[in-house]
Amino acid sequence: MKLWNRVFLMEPGRQGEASTALVAAHEAINGMSDYGYNLWETVVGTQGEYGASALVPDIDAFDSGELIHADADLEAMGPLAAAVNDCVDGRPEDSFWDVSHTVGDWSETPAFVTNIFHRAPLPQMGPLTAAAIGVADQLHDVTNTPIIVCTSVMGTGPSVRLILGWDSLGGWSEGTASGMADPGFQERVGVAAALPGVTLLAESNVMRRLV
């Protein structure tokens, strides 16, 4: 199973306009395809940054567009896409992630997610992924939040990513605090930081689901 992501950075000062345009476009796409695309807005991190995501069981079918409904009105997408493109500041970035491990209930898409990215030398991807799985299991035991561990090499560079789901910003705040204070979590992070050649510098954000 793969996870597809597209990251948009919108022009400063046009975030409200961009949100409206992106929501309209994604709702239209979901109405004409067999994929349930989610749309995310960064609330803690780079402002004006949005993300689209979808689970991809068949990458060929996803890339070819064959799951678009035969009766879909593709011409209607033109003005919606143009409204989005008018707000974009730079080129969107696409990536595919291999899902390595999941814990918790992902039957419903959460209202908020935390993304945590670690980059490592290619020879350390296996050990870092194993360490990240240990961190995910420990955090889930402490917070009961659902967590995905996924990896990507092409485009992103060798990267390990944790995605944590939350019902609310309050839940994120409380869960993050309790997780960071847990001795088991600190021990697991120490294992990852001790890997040869790995400088454990994480990039992270919190995103709100719009669609």
Secondary structure, 3 states (H helix, E strand, C coil): CEEEEEEEEECCCCHHHHHHHHHHHHHHHHHHECCCCEEEEEEECCCCEEEEEEEECCHHHHHHCCCECCCCCHHHHHHHHHHHHCCECCCCEEEEEEEEEEECCCCCCCCEEEEEEEECCHHHHHHHHHHHHHHHHHHHHHHCCCEEEEEECCCCCCEEEEEEEECCHHHHHHHHHHHHCCHHHHHHHHHHHCCCCCCCCCEEEEEEECC
